[in-house]
């Protein structure tokens, strides 16, 4: 067993591969084929620092129910916290989905909105 196989990013990768398969995960990571992902899983990749960062960027985070992918919290906060993008129907649909999502970050006006809804 290679040292990196106990690191959090590898455990995240392993869980994703077990759930969705190596080819699907490689695609999520932005790779054209799955050979690199397979080599990392088998402990034969070499220096994994860039691969680990890609895993953290693409798989670490929270599941987006609208896109079906894992997204970083910063992206989630940006999507859900900004004004409605009325110029783009697909982005507006995404924004509306964010407003109902259980992963939506609580913003500074969240308590005020909840108080307004209660009255």
GUVO-603119 format. One record per atom (N, C-alpha, C): z, x, y; residue in three letters; atom name. Coordinates in pm, 1 decimal. Each point is the difference from the previous one (the first is absolute). Example, Ala and Ser with C-alpha at 12.3 -4.5 7.8 and 13.67 -1.06 7.14 Angstrom:
<rs>
<r z="780.0" x="1319.0" y="-569.0" r="ala" a="N"/>
<r z="0.0" x="-89.0" y="119.0" r="ala" a="CA"/>
<r z="0.0" x="90.0" y="120.0" r="ala" a="C"/>
<r z="-72.0" x="-35.0" y="105.0" r="ser" a="N"/>
<r z="6.0" x="82.0" y="119.0" r="ser" a="CA"/>
<r z="73.0" x="-77.0" y="109.0" r="ser" a="C"/>
</rs>
This chain:
<rs>
<r z="0.0" x="85.3" y="-118.3" r="unk" a="N"/>
<r z="0.0" x="-85.3" y="118.3" r="unk" a="CA"/>
<r z="0.0" x="89.5" y="124.1" r="unk" a="C"/>
<r z="-86.2" x="-31.8" y="93.7" r="unk" a="N"/>
<r z="-10.7" x="76.4" y="123.9" r="unk" a="CA"/>
<r z="108.7" x="-44.7" y="96.9" r="unk" a="C"/>
<r z="44.2" x="93.7" y="85.6" r="unk" a="N"/>
<r z="109.9" x="-27.6" y="93.2" r="unk" a="CA"/>
<r z="-23.1" x="-123.7" y="85.9" r="unk" a="C"/>
<r z="-121.9" x="-19.9" y="47.5" r="unk" a="N"/>
<r z="-24.8" x="-111.3" y="91.3" r="unk" a="CA"/>
<r z="9.7" x="-136.4" y="-67.0" r="unk" a="C"/>
<r z="4.0" x="-2.7" y="-131.9" r="unk" a="N"/>
<r z="1.6" x="-128.9" y="-69.9" r="unk" a="CA"/>
<r z="131.2" x="-76.7" y="15.5" r="unk" a="C"/>
<r z="98.8" x="60.1" y="64.2" r="unk" a="N"/>
<r z="125.5" x="-70.0" y="28.6" r="unk" a="CA"/>
<r z="12.0" x="-37.6" y="147.5" r="unk" a="C"/>
<r z="-99.5" x="37.3" y="79.7" r="unk" a="N"/>
<r z="5.3" x="-29.1" y="143.0" r="unk" a="CA"/>
<r z="-35.2" x="-147.2" y="26.0" r="unk" a="C"/>
<r z="54.8" x="-56.7" y="108.4" r="unk" a="N"/>
<r z="-23.9" x="-142.2" y="29.0" r="unk" a="CA"/>
<r z="-147.5" x="-37.0" y="10.8" r="unk" a="C"/>
<r z="-83.0" x="83.9" y="60.2" r="unk" a="N"/>
<r z="-141.2" x="-34.5" y="14.8" r="unk" a="CA"/>
<r z="-67.7" x="-11.3" y="-136.1" r="unk" a="C"/>
<r z="39.8" x="86.3" y="-95.7" r="unk" a="N"/>
<r z="-61.1" x="-6.3" y="-132.1" r="unk" a="CA"/>
<r z="44.6" x="-125.7" y="-74.5" r="unk" a="C"/>
<r z="126.3" x="-36.0" y="14.5" r="unk" a="N"/>
<r z="49.6" x="-121.3" y="-65.1" r="unk" a="CA"/>
<r z="-70.9" x="-123.4" y="55.8" r="unk" a="C"/>
<r z="-30.3" x="2.4" y="129.2" r="unk" a="N"/>
<r z="-77.3" x="-107.8" y="62.6" r="unk" a="CA"/>
<r z="-141.3" x="-5.1" y="-58.0" r="unk" a="C"/>
<r z="-61.3" x="117.1" y="-12.7" r="unk" a="N"/>
<r z="-134.0" x="9.4" y="-59.3" r="unk" a="CA"/>
<r z="1.6" x="-47.2" y="-144.3" r="unk" a="C"/>
<r z="96.9" x="45.0" y="-75.6" r="unk" a="N"/>
<r z="10.4" x="-37.2" y="-141.9" r="unk" a="CA"/>
<r z="12.3" x="-150.7" y="-16.8" r="unk" a="C"/>
<r z="85.5" x="-62.3" y="81.5" r="unk" a="N"/>
<r z="17.8" x="-145.7" y="-8.0" r="unk" a="CA"/>
<r z="-130.0" x="-72.5" y="34.1" r="unk" a="C"/>
<r z="-70.7" x="48.9" y="101.4" r="unk" a="N"/>
<r z="-126.4" x="-62.7" y="39.1" r="unk" a="CA"/>
<r z="-103.8" x="13.3" y="-111.2" r="unk" a="C"/>
<r z="-7.4" x="117.0" y="-62.8" r="unk" a="N"/>
<r z="-96.0" x="21.8" y="-108.0" r="unk" a="CA"/>
<r z="34.0" x="-87.7" y="-120.4" r="unk" a="C"/>
<r z="128.5" x="-11.7" y="-31.4" r="unk" a="N"/>
<r z="39.9" x="-86.0" y="-112.6" r="unk" a="CA"/>
<r z="-32.1" x="-145.5" y="28.0" r="unk" a="C"/>
<r z="11.0" x="-40.8" y="124.3" r="unk" a="N"/>
<r z="-24.3" x="-140.3" y="36.8" r="unk" a="CA"/>
<r z="-149.0" x="-32.5" y="11.2" r="unk" a="C"/>
<r z="-77.2" x="90.4" y="68.1" r="unk" a="N"/>
<r z="-138.6" x="-32.6" y="33.1" r="unk" a="CA"/>
<r z="-104.6" x="86.7" y="-68.6" r="unk" a="C"/>
<r z="41.5" x="109.6" y="-61.0" r="unk" a="N"/>
<r z="-94.2" x="90.5" y="-66.3" r="unk" a="CA"/>
<r z="-41.7" x="114.5" y="90.2" r="unk" a="C"/>
<r z="-36.4" x="110.9" y="-62.7" r="unk" a="N"/>
<r z="-30.0" x="122.3" y="74.5" r="unk" a="CA"/>
<r z="-123.7" x="-14.2" y="88.2" r="unk" a="C"/>
<r z="-101.4" x="-70.5" y="-45.4" r="unk" a="N"/>
<r z="-121.4" x="-14.5" y="80.8" r="unk" a="CA"/>
<r z="25.9" x="-82.7" y="125.7" r="unk" a="C"/>
<r z="74.6" x="-108.2" y="-12.2" r="unk" a="N"/>
<r z="30.0" x="-84.7" y="116.1" r="unk" a="CA"/>
<r z="85.5" x="75.6" y="101.3" r="unk" a="C"/>
<r z="97.2" x="75.6" y="-48.8" r="unk" a="N"/>
<r z="86.9" x="75.1" y="90.5" r="unk" a="CA"/>
<r z="-78.4" x="110.9" y="69.4" r="unk" a="C"/>
<r z="-87.0" x="68.5" y="-73.7" r="unk" a="N"/>
<r z="-82.8" x="104.4" y="61.0" r="unk" a="CA"/>
<r z="-84.5" x="-59.2" y="112.5" r="unk" a="C"/>
<r z="-52.3" x="-119.8" y="-21.4" r="unk" a="N"/>
<r z="-78.4" x="-67.4" y="103.9" r="unk" a="CA"/>
<r z="86.7" x="-32.9" y="121.2" r="unk" a="C"/>
<r z="123.1" x="-47.6" y="-25.0" r="unk" a="N"/>
<r z="91.6" x="-29.0" y="110.2" r="unk" a="CA"/>
<r z="31.4" x="125.2" y="81.3" r="unk" a="C"/>
<r z="5.9" x="113.9" y="-69.1" r="unk" a="N"/>
<r z="28.9" x="126.4" y="67.2" r="unk" a="CA"/>
<r z="-121.3" x="53.8" y="75.7" r="unk" a="C"/>
<r z="-115.3" x="-61.3" y="-21.6" r="unk" a="N"/>
<r z="-119.7" x="40.3" y="70.3" r="unk" a="CA"/>
<r z="-82.5" x="104.9" y="-71.3" r="unk" a="C"/>
<r z="24.8" x="20.5" y="-128.3" r="unk" a="N"/>
<r z="-76.2" x="98.3" y="-76.2" r="unk" a="CA"/>
<r z="-124.3" x="-65.8" y="-59.1" r="unk" a="C"/>
<r z="-105.9" x="78.1" y="-13.5" r="unk" a="N"/>
<r z="-125.1" x="-52.3" y="-55.5" r="unk" a="CA"/>
<r z="7.2" x="-15.6" y="-151.8" r="unk" a="C"/>
<r z="83.2" x="81.6" y="-65.5" r="unk" a="N"/>
<r z="19.4" x="-14.7" y="-145.1" r="unk" a="CA"/>
<r z="147.1" x="20.4" y="-32.7" r="unk" a="C"/>
<r z="35.1" x="-19.8" y="-124.2" r="unk" a="N"/>
<r z="140.2" x="1.4" y="-38.0" r="unk" a="CA"/>
<r z="47.3" x="132.4" y="-61.1" r="unk" a="C"/>
<r z="-83.8" x="101.6" y="-2.6" r="unk" a="N"/>
<r z="37.8" x="123.2" y="-68.8" r="unk" a="CA"/>
<r z="120.2" x="68.8" y="64.5" r="unk" a="C"/>
<r z="5.4" x="4.1" y="132.4" r="unk" a="N"/>
<r z="114.1" x="62.0" y="67.3" r="unk" a="CA"/>
<r z="129.7" x="-73.0" y="-30.2" r="unk" a="C"/>
<r z="-5.6" x="-131.1" y="4.1" r="unk" a="N"/>
<r z="119.0" x="-80.1" y="-29.5" r="unk" a="CA"/>
<r z="43.7" x="21.6" y="-144.2" r="unk" a="C"/>
<r z="-94.1" x="6.3" y="-91.0" r="unk" a="N"/>
<r z="32.9" x="25.0" y="-140.8" r="unk" a="CA"/>
<r z="63.3" x="136.9" y="-17.3" r="unk" a="C"/>
<r z="-53.4" x="100.6" y="70.4" r="unk" a="N"/>
<r z="56.5" x="134.1" y="-11.2" r="unk" a="CA"/>
<r z="141.5" x="5.7" y="55.6" r="unk" a="C"/>
<r z="25.8" x="-69.3" y="108.7" r="unk" a="N"/>
<r z="136.3" x="-4.8" y="53.5" r="unk" a="CA"/>
<r z="92.6" x="-67.5" y="-101.5" r="unk" a="C"/>
<r z="-44.3" x="-110.3" y="-57.2" r="unk" a="N"/>
<r z="81.6" x="-72.3" y="-98.1" r="unk" a="CA"/>
<r z="30.2" x="86.6" y="-122.5" r="unk" a="C"/>
<r z="-94.7" x="88.1" y="-37.9" r="unk" a="N"/>
<r z="17.7" x="85.8" y="-117.1" r="unk" a="CA"/>
<r z="66.4" x="133.1" y="32.6" r="unk" a="C"/>
<r z="27.1" x="26.8" y="126.8" r="unk" a="N"/>
<r z="67.1" x="123.6" y="38.2" r="unk" a="CA"/>
<r z="-90.8" x="120.7" y="6.4" r="unk" a="C"/>
<r z="-130.2" x="-18.9" y="16.1" r="unk" a="N"/>
<r z="-94.1" x="112.2" y="0.8" r="unk" a="CA"/>
<r z="-74.5" x="14.5" y="131.8" r="unk" a="C"/>
<r z="51.0" x="-54.6" y="108.5" r="unk" a="N"/>
<r z="-72.8" x="-3.7" y="126.8" r="unk" a="CA"/>
<r z="12.8" x="127.8" y="81.4" r="unk" a="C"/>
<r z="112.5" x="68.6" y="-4.4" r="unk" a="N"/>
<r z="22.0" x="116.5" y="86.4" r="unk" a="CA"/>
<r z="84.4" x="-40.3" y="119.6" r="unk" a="C"/>
<r z="-37.9" x="44.2" y="119.4" r="unk" a="N"/>
<r z="75.4" x="-32.0" y="121.8" r="unk" a="CA"/>
<r z="-18.7" x="-147.8" y="34.2" r="unk" a="C"/>
<r z="108.1" x="-73.6" y="-3.7" r="unk" a="N"/>
<r z="-7.0" x="-145.4" y="19.9" r="unk" a="CA"/>
<r z="42.5" x="-44.0" y="139.5" r="unk" a="C"/>
<r z="20.0" x="92.7" y="93.1" r="unk" a="N"/>
<r z="54.6" x="-38.4" y="130.7" r="unk" a="CA"/>
<r z="-89.6" x="-100.8" y="73.5" r="unk" a="C"/>
<r z="-130.8" x="22.5" y="3.2" r="unk" a="N"/>
<r z="-89.7" x="-94.4" y="67.3" r="unk" a="CA"/>
<r z="-11.3" x="-130.7" y="-78.3" r="unk" a="C"/>
<r z="-1.3" x="10.1" y="-131.8" r="unk" a="N"/>
<r z="-6.9" x="-119.6" y="-83.3" r="unk" a="CA"/>
<r z="125.8" x="-85.2" y="21.4" r="unk" a="C"/>
<r z="115.3" x="67.0" y="4.3" r="unk" a="N"/>
<r z="127.3" x="-70.9" y="21.1" r="unk" a="CA"/>
<r z="0.0" x="-73.1" y="133.4" r="unk" a="C"/>
<r z="-53.1" x="65.8" y="103.7" r="unk" a="N"/>
<r z="-5.2" x="-65.2" y="131.2" r="unk" a="CA"/>
<r z="-90.9" x="-122.1" y="-4.0" r="unk" a="C"/>
<r z="-109.7" x="8.8" y="-71.6" r="unk" a="N"/>
<r z="-92.1" x="-113.4" y="-13.0" r="unk" a="CA"/>
<r z="69.2" x="-116.1" y="-71.6" r="unk" a="C"/>
<r z="75.8" x="30.5" y="-104.5" r="unk" a="N"/>
<r z="73.0" x="-104.0" y="-72.8" r="unk" a="CA"/>
<r z="101.2" x="-66.8" y="92.7" r="unk" a="C"/>
<r z="75.0" x="80.6" y="74.5" r="unk" a="N"/>
<r z="98.5" x="-57.2" y="92.7" r="unk" a="CA"/>
<r z="-67.7" x="-87.2" y="105.5" r="unk" a="C"/>
<r z="-114.1" x="46.0" y="51.0" r="unk" a="N"/>
<r z="-70.5" x="-75.7" y="104.0" r="unk" a="CA"/>
<r z="-60.5" x="-129.5" y="-52.1" r="unk" a="C"/>
<r z="-55.5" x="4.0" y="-120.6" r="unk" a="N"/>
<r z="-73.7" x="-116.0" y="-52.3" r="unk" a="CA"/>
<r z="85.3" x="-94.8" y="-84.1" r="unk" a="C"/>
<r z="91.4" x="54.2" y="-77.4" r="unk" a="N"/>
<r z="76.7" x="-84.2" y="-91.4" r="unk" a="CA"/>
<r z="142.2" x="-24.1" y="46.0" r="unk" a="C"/>
<r z="54.5" x="93.4" y="75.9" r="unk" a="N"/>
<r z="135.9" x="-16.4" y="50.0" r="unk" a="CA"/>
<r z="-1.5" x="-99.6" y="113.1" r="unk" a="C"/>
<r z="90.1" x="-84.8" y="3.9" r="unk" a="N"/>
<r z="0.3" x="-101.3" y="104.6" r="unk" a="CA"/>
<r z="29.8" x="-135.2" y="-60.8" r="unk" a="C"/>
<r z="-63.4" x="-98.7" y="53.0" r="unk" a="N"/>
<r z="28.3" x="-135.8" y="-44.4" r="unk" a="CA"/>
<r z="-130.3" x="-68.3" y="-40.8" r="unk" a="C"/>
<r z="8.4" x="-95.5" y="-91.7" r="unk" a="N"/>
<r z="-122.0" x="-69.3" y="-40.7" r="unk" a="CA"/>
<r z="-44.3" x="-98.9" y="107.8" r="unk" a="C"/>
<r z="-126.3" x="6.5" y="34.4" r="unk" a="N"/>
<r z="-57.1" x="-94.8" y="95.3" r="unk" a="CA"/>
<r z="-62.6" x="-112.7" y="-81.1" r="unk" a="C"/>
<r z="52.7" x="-118.9" y="15.1" r="unk" a="N"/>
<r z="-50.2" x="-113.3" y="-77.0" r="unk" a="CA"/>
<r z="-138.4" x="-44.1" y="47.3" r="unk" a="C"/>
<r z="-33.8" x="32.0" y="123.7" r="unk" a="N"/>
<r z="-132.2" x="-37.7" y="51.1" r="unk" a="CA"/>
<r z="-109.0" x="90.8" y="-56.7" r="unk" a="C"/>
<r z="22.3" x="132.2" y="6.8" r="unk" a="N"/>
<r z="-103.5" x="94.0" y="-44.4" r="unk" a="CA"/>
<r z="11.1" x="37.0" y="-147.5" r="unk" a="C"/>
<r z="117.0" x="-23.8" y="-59.2" r="unk" a="N"/>
<r z="19.5" x="37.5" y="-139.5" r="unk" a="CA"/>
<r z="28.6" x="147.5" y="-20.3" r="unk" a="C"/>
<r z="28.5" x="72.5" y="107.0" r="unk" a="N"/>
<r z="27.6" x="143.4" y="-7.8" r="unk" a="CA"/>
<r z="138.0" x="30.2" y="54.0" r="unk" a="C"/>
<r z="47.5" x="120.2" y="-29.3" r="unk" a="N"/>
<r z="123.9" x="47.4" y="59.8" r="unk" a="CA"/>
<r z="-32.9" x="57.5" y="137.2" r="unk" a="C"/>
<r z="81.8" x="-32.4" y="98.4" r="unk" a="N"/>
<r z="-22.0" x="49.8" y="135.7" r="unk" a="CA"/>
<r z="128.3" x="62.2" y="51.6" r="unk" a="C"/>
<r z="-15.7" x="89.9" y="94.0" r="unk" a="N"/>
<r z="115.4" x="61.5" y="64.1" r="unk" a="CA"/>
<r z="67.6" x="-101.5" y="91.9" r="unk" a="C"/>
<r z="130.6" x="16.7" y="18.0" r="unk" a="N"/>
<r z="73.8" x="-92.6" y="85.4" r="unk" a="CA"/>
<r z="-52.8" x="0.2" y="143.6" r="unk" a="C"/>
<r z="-44.4" x="115.7" y="47.6" r="unk" a="N"/>
<r z="-53.7" x="7.0" y="136.6" r="unk" a="CA"/>
<r z="-123.8" x="-88.4" y="13.4" r="unk" a="C"/>
<r z="-85.9" x="1.8" y="-100.0" r="unk" a="N"/>
<r z="-119.2" x="-84.8" y="1.5" r="unk" a="CA"/>
<r z="41.0" x="-146.9" y="-4.1" r="unk" a="C"/>
<r z="96.5" x="-30.0" y="-83.9" r="unk" a="N"/>
<r z="48.4" x="-137.8" y="-12.7" r="unk" a="CA"/>
<r z="57.1" x="-49.0" y="133.4" r="unk" a="C"/>
<r z="79.1" x="84.1" y="62.0" r="unk" a="N"/>
<r z="60.2" x="-37.1" y="128.0" r="unk" a="CA"/>
<r z="-107.5" x="-21.4" y="106.2" r="unk" a="C"/>
<r z="-101.5" x="87.3" y="1.0" r="unk" a="N"/>
<r z="-109.5" x="-12.2" y="95.6" r="unk" a="CA"/>
<r z="-78.7" x="-129.3" y="-22.1" r="unk" a="C"/>
<r z="-30.9" x="-30.6" y="-125.7" r="unk" a="N"/>
<r z="-77.5" x="-120.1" y="-32.5" r="unk" a="CA"/>
<r z="76.1" x="-127.2" y="35.3" r="unk" a="C"/>
<r z="128.4" x="-3.3" y="-33.6" r="unk" a="N"/>
<r z="75.9" x="-123.9" y="16.5" r="unk" a="CA"/>
<r z="60.8" x="-15.4" y="137.9" r="unk" a="C"/>
<r z="24.0" x="111.4" y="69.9" r="unk" a="N"/>
<r z="72.0" x="-6.8" y="126.3" r="unk" a="CA"/>
<r z="-85.9" x="-10.9" y="123.5" r="unk" a="C"/>
<r z="-126.8" x="25.9" y="-12.7" r="unk" a="N"/>
<r z="-87.2" x="-4.6" y="116.6" r="unk" a="CA"/>
<r z="-41.2" x="-142.0" y="34.1" r="unk" a="C"/>
<r z="-74.8" x="-12.2" y="108.2" r="unk" a="N"/>
<r z="-49.3" x="-132.5" y="36.2" r="unk" a="CA"/>
<r z="-106.6" x="-45.7" y="-99.5" r="unk" a="C"/>
<r z="-22.1" x="-128.0" y="-13.0" r="unk" a="N"/>
<r z="-102.1" x="-48.8" y="-93.0" r="unk" a="CA"/>
<r z="-138.4" x="50.7" y="39.9" r="unk" a="C"/>
<r z="-73.9" x="59.7" y="-93.6" r="unk" a="N"/>
<r z="-134.6" x="50.1" y="30.6" r="unk" a="CA"/>
<r z="-103.4" x="-112.7" y="-5.1" r="unk" a="C"/>
<r z="-5.2" x="-77.8" y="105.3" r="unk" a="N"/>
<r z="-84.1" x="-119.9" y="2.4" r="unk" a="CA"/>
<r z="-149.9" x="29.7" y="1.2" r="unk" a="C"/>
<r z="-37.9" x="124.1" y="20.3" r="unk" a="N"/>
<r z="-141.3" x="37.8" y="4.0" r="unk" a="CA"/>
<r z="-61.3" x="19.1" y="-138.6" r="unk" a="C"/>
<r z="84.4" x="4.7" y="-104.0" r="unk" a="N"/>
<r z="-49.9" x="29.2" y="-134.5" r="unk" a="CA"/>
<r z="63.7" x="-95.2" y="-101.3" r="unk" a="C"/>
<r z="-74.7" x="-95.0" y="-53.2" r="unk" a="N"/>
<r z="58.6" x="-93.7" y="-97.0" r="unk" a="CA"/>
<r z="66.3" x="67.5" y="-120.9" r="unk" a="C"/>
<r z="-59.6" x="105.9" y="-60.4" r="unk" a="N"/>
<r z="69.6" x="63.2" y="-113.2" r="unk" a="CA"/>
<r z="132.4" x="65.4" y="41.0" r="unk" a="C"/>
<r z="0.8" x="66.6" y="115.9" r="unk" a="N"/>
<r z="125.5" x="62.0" y="45.9" r="unk" a="CA"/>
<r z="102.9" x="-106.0" y="38.6" r="unk" a="C"/>
<r z="-46.6" x="-112.7" y="53.2" r="unk" a="N"/>
<r z="91.5" x="-108.3" y="34.4" r="unk" a="CA"/>
<r z="61.1" x="-60.1" y="-126.7" r="unk" a="C"/>
<r z="-80.8" x="-15.1" y="-104.7" r="unk" a="N"/>
<r z="53.2" x="-49.5" y="-127.9" r="unk" a="CA"/>
<r z="104.7" x="95.6" y="-54.9" r="unk" a="C"/>
<r z="-25.5" x="131.1" y="11.5" r="unk" a="N"/>
<r z="96.7" x="99.7" y="-44.5" r="unk" a="CA"/>
<r z="128.1" x="-12.1" y="82.8" r="unk" a="C"/>
<r z="-12.9" x="-12.1" y="130.5" r="unk" a="N"/>
<r z="115.2" x="-12.2" y="88.3" r="unk" a="CA"/>
<r z="83.6" x="-123.7" y="-36.1" r="unk" a="C"/>
<r z="-66.4" x="-112.4" y="-26.1" r="unk" a="N"/>
<r z="72.3" x="-122.8" y="-38.6" r="unk" a="CA"/>
<r z="74.6" x="20.8" y="-131.7" r="unk" a="C"/>
<r z="-63.7" x="67.9" y="-95.0" r="unk" a="N"/>
<r z="67.2" x="28.5" y="-127.4" r="unk" a="CA"/>
<r z="123.2" x="85.8" y="23.8" r="unk" a="C"/>
<r z="-10.0" x="93.8" y="92.6" r="unk" a="N"/>
<r z="114.4" x="87.4" y="31.9" r="unk" a="CA"/>
<r z="117.3" x="-79.1" y="57.2" r="unk" a="C"/>
<r z="-28.1" x="-103.5" y="74.6" r="unk" a="N"/>
<r z="106.5" x="-77.3" y="63.5" r="unk" a="CA"/>
<r z="86.5" x="-72.6" y="-102.8" r="unk" a="C"/>
<r z="-56.0" x="-25.6" y="-118.3" r="unk" a="N"/>
<r z="73.4" x="-71.3" y="-105.1" r="unk" a="CA"/>
<r z="53.5" x="92.9" y="-109.3" r="unk" a="C"/>
<r z="-26.6" x="129.9" y="13.3" r="unk" a="N"/>
<r z="31.4" x="95.8" y="-106.4" r="unk" a="CA"/>
<r z="147.9" x="37.6" y="-0.5" r="unk" a="C"/>
<r z="56.1" x="10.9" y="-119.6" r="unk" a="N"/>
<r z="140.9" x="39.6" y="-12.4" r="unk" a="CA"/>
<r z="22.6" x="146.9" y="33.7" r="unk" a="C"/>
<r z="-105.4" x="79.1" y="6.3" r="unk" a="N"/>
<r z="11.9" x="142.2" y="33.9" r="unk" a="CA"/>
<r z="-15.1" x="24.9" y="149.5" r="unk" a="C"/>
<r z="-26.4" x="-103.5" y="76.4" r="unk" a="N"/>
<r z="-22.9" x="15.9" y="143.9" r="unk" a="CA"/>
<r z="121.5" x="63.8" y="65.9" r="unk" a="C"/>
<r z="-21.9" x="109.0" y="71.1" r="unk" a="N"/>
<r z="112.5" x="63.2" y="69.7" r="unk" a="CA"/>
<r z="54.8" x="-93.2" y="108.1" r="unk" a="C"/>
<r z="127.5" x="1.3" y="15.6" r="unk" a="N"/>
<r z="62.8" x="-83.8" y="102.0" r="unk" a="CA"/>
<r z="-12.1" x="70.9" y="133.9" r="unk" a="C"/>
<r z="-64.0" x="-65.3" y="95.4" r="unk" a="N"/>
<r z="-22.2" x="58.1" y="131.7" r="unk" a="CA"/>
<r z="110.0" x="-36.4" y="97.2" r="unk" a="C"/>
<r z="-7.7" x="51.9" y="122.2" r="unk" a="N"/>
<r z="105.0" x="-25.1" y="99.2" r="unk" a="CA"/>
<r z="10.2" x="-146.0" y="40.9" r="unk" a="C"/>
<r z="-107.8" x="-75.4" y="-12.5" r="unk" a="N"/>
<r z="2.0" x="-140.8" y="39.8" r="unk" a="CA"/>
<r z="28.1" x="-94.2" y="-116.6" r="unk" a="C"/>
<r z="21.4" x="56.4" y="-117.5" r="unk" a="N"/>
<r z="16.8" x="-81.3" y="-120.1" r="unk" a="CA"/>
<r z="118.0" x="-96.8" y="13.2" r="unk" a="C"/>
<r z="114.8" x="48.7" y="45.0" r="unk" a="N"/>
<r z="118.0" x="-86.6" y="13.5" r="unk" a="CA"/>
<r z="-23.1" x="-109.8" y="104.3" r="unk" a="C"/>
<r z="-67.6" x="34.3" y="108.8" r="unk" a="N"/>
<r z="-29.9" x="-100.4" y="103.2" r="unk" a="CA"/>
<r z="-90.2" x="-109.9" y="-55.8" r="unk" a="C"/>
<r z="-99.4" x="39.3" y="-78.6" r="unk" a="N"/>
<r z="-88.8" x="-99.0" y="-61.1" r="unk" a="CA"/>
<r z="75.8" x="-89.4" y="-96.9" r="unk" a="C"/>
<r z="89.4" x="58.4" y="-78.3" r="unk" a="N"/>
<r z="77.7" x="-78.6" y="-95.3" r="unk" a="CA"/>
<r z="92.2" x="-98.3" y="72.2" r="unk" a="C"/>
<r z="61.0" x="43.0" y="111.9" r="unk" a="N"/>
<r z="86.2" x="-88.5" y="77.3" r="unk" a="CA"/>
<r z="-81.3" x="-113.6" y="60.8" r="unk" a="C"/>
<r z="-119.1" x="30.5" y="48.3" r="unk" a="N"/>
<r z="-88.1" x="-101.4" y="60.3" r="unk" a="CA"/>
<r z="-40.7" x="-103.2" y="-105.5" r="unk" a="C"/>
<r z="-32.8" x="48.9" y="-122.2" r="unk" a="N"/>
<r z="-39.2" x="-89.9" y="-109.3" r="unk" a="CA"/>
<r z="117.4" x="-90.2" y="-41.3" r="unk" a="C"/>
<r z="121.7" x="52.1" y="7.2" r="unk" a="N"/>
<r z="117.8" x="-76.1" y="-42.6" r="unk" a="CA"/>
<r z="34.7" x="-110.0" y="99.3" r="unk" a="C"/>
<r z="-36.4" x="19.1" y="127.0" r="unk" a="N"/>
<r z="38.3" x="-101.9" y="100.4" r="unk" a="CA"/>
<r z="-102.8" x="-108.0" y="16.9" r="unk" a="C"/>
</rs>
